């Protein structure tokens, strides 16, 4: 999938579908997901047609494709080479943790950092609508937790 298209899909979910019950937990249709992945992979188009996406796919299809995209990356957007450092941050005093995480995020390539920002924004907005979508931070952590590659 083209990186800019997956970012467009994340934005579409954040702007239009954060109150959907079970967003990022319910999987949707495998057939529609495969079709959406083909659209994302289409080199002929640079931008997604939001209206067409909303007519053709439901939020669960889109959320599943977003999760699959990140699961299928050759390396985590957080970069596996930094996992030990992320784990060591947990041992720091609370006031030092934030600073350490900020420094670790600065080590990421800008594309990874920007993508992570949009993904975290989506999850934050989903969590804000937890009363409607039943997806609080704990549920989101379970379904979106990065695989250790």
C-alpha positions in Angstrom: 0.0 0.0 0.0 1.2 3.4 -0.8 2.2 5.2 2.4 0.3 8.4 1.6 -2.8 6.5 0.9 -2.7 4.6 4.2 -2.3 8.0 5.9 -5.4 9.2 4.0 -7.3 6.2 5.2 -6.2 6.8 8.8 -7.4 10.4 8.5 -10.7 9.3 7.0 -11.3 7.0 10.0 -10.3 9.7 12.5 -12.5 12.4 10.8 -15.6 10.3 10.2 -15.7 7.0 12.0 -14.3 7.2 15.5 -17.7 6.6 17.2 -18.2 3.3 15.2 -18.8 0.4 17.7 -15.8 -1.8 17.8 -13.6 0.2 15.4 -10.2 -1.5 15.1 -11.6 -4.5 16.9 -14.3 -5.8 14.5 -12.7 -7.2 11.3 -15.2 -6.5 8.6 -15.4 -8.4 5.2 -12.3 -10.1 4.0 -13.4 -9.7 0.4 -13.9 -5.9 0.8 -10.6 -5.6 2.6 -8.8 -7.3 -0.3 -10.5 -4.9 -2.7 -9.5 -1.9 -0.6 -5.9 -3.1 -0.4 -5.9 -3.3 -4.2 -7.1 0.3 -4.4 -4.4 1.3 -2.0 -1.8 -0.5 -4.1 -3.0 1.1 -7.4 -0.1 3.2 -8.7 -2.5 5.1 -11.0 -4.1 7.0 -8.2 -2.4 9.2 -5.6 -5.4 10.2 -3.6 -8.3 8.2 -2.3 -11.9 9.1 -3.2 -13.4 9.6 0.3 -17.0 9.5 -0.9 -16.5 6.3 -2.9 -14.7 4.7 0.1 -17.5 5.5 2.4 -20.0 4.1 -0.1 -18.1 0.9 -0.8 -16.5 0.0 2.6 -17.6 0.1 6.2 -15.3 1.5 8.9 -14.5 -2.0 10.1 -13.1 -2.9 6.6 -11.0 0.3 6.6 -9.8 -0.2 10.2 -8.8 -3.8 9.5 -6.8 -2.7 6.4 -5.0 -0.1 8.5 -4.1 -2.7 11.1 -3.0 -5.2 8.4 -0.8 -2.5 6.8 1.2 -2.0 10.0 1.3 -5.8 10.7 2.8 -6.5 7.3 5.5 -3.9 7.4 9.0 -5.4 7.2 9.8 -3.6 10.5 7.8 -1.8 13.1 7.3 1.9 12.6 8.9 2.2 16.1 11.9 0.3 14.6 12.8 -3.0 16.3 16.4 -1.9 16.8 15.1 0.5 19.4 12.8 -1.9 21.3 15.4 -2.5 24.1 15.6 1.2 24.7 11.8 1.5 24.8 11.7 -1.2 27.4 14.4 0.5 29.5 12.3 3.7 29.6 9.9 1.9 31.9 12.6 1.7 34.6 13.0 5.5 34.6 11.3 7.8 37.1 8.1 9.2 35.7 9.4 12.7 35.0 12.3 11.3 33.0 10.2 8.9 31.0 8.5 11.6 28.9 11.9 13.1 28.0 13.4 9.7 27.1 10.4 8.8 24.9 10.6 12.1 23.1 14.3 11.5 22.4 13.6 8.0 21.2 10.9 9.3 18.9 13.4 11.8 17.5 15.6 8.9 16.4 12.8 7.7 14.1 12.9 8.7 10.4 10.5 11.6 9.8 8.1 9.4 7.8 7.8 6.9 10.7 7.4 9.7 13.2 4.6 11.4 11.2 2.8 8.1 10.6 3.0 7.2 14.3 1.6 10.7 15.1 -1.4 10.1 12.9 -2.0 6.6 14.2 -1.8 7.8 17.8 -4.2 10.7 17.0 -6.7 8.1 15.5 -6.4 6.0 18.7 -6.8 9.0 20.9 -10.0 10.1 19.1 -11.3 6.5 19.2 -10.7 6.4 23.0 -12.4 9.8 23.4 -15.6 8.1 22.0 -15.3 5.0 24.2 -18.8 5.4 25.5 -20.1 5.0 21.9 -17.6 2.6 20.4 -16.6 0.5 23.5 -13.0 1.0 22.6 -11.1 2.4 25.5 -7.3 2.7 25.7 -6.9 -0.8 27.2 -9.0 -2.3 24.3 -7.0 -0.3 21.7 -3.7 -1.4 23.2 -4.8 -5.0 22.8 -5.9 -4.8 19.2 -3.3 -2.3 17.9 -0.2 -3.3 19.9 2.8 -3.5 17.7 4.0 -7.0 17.0 7.6 -7.4 18.1 9.5 -8.1 14.9 
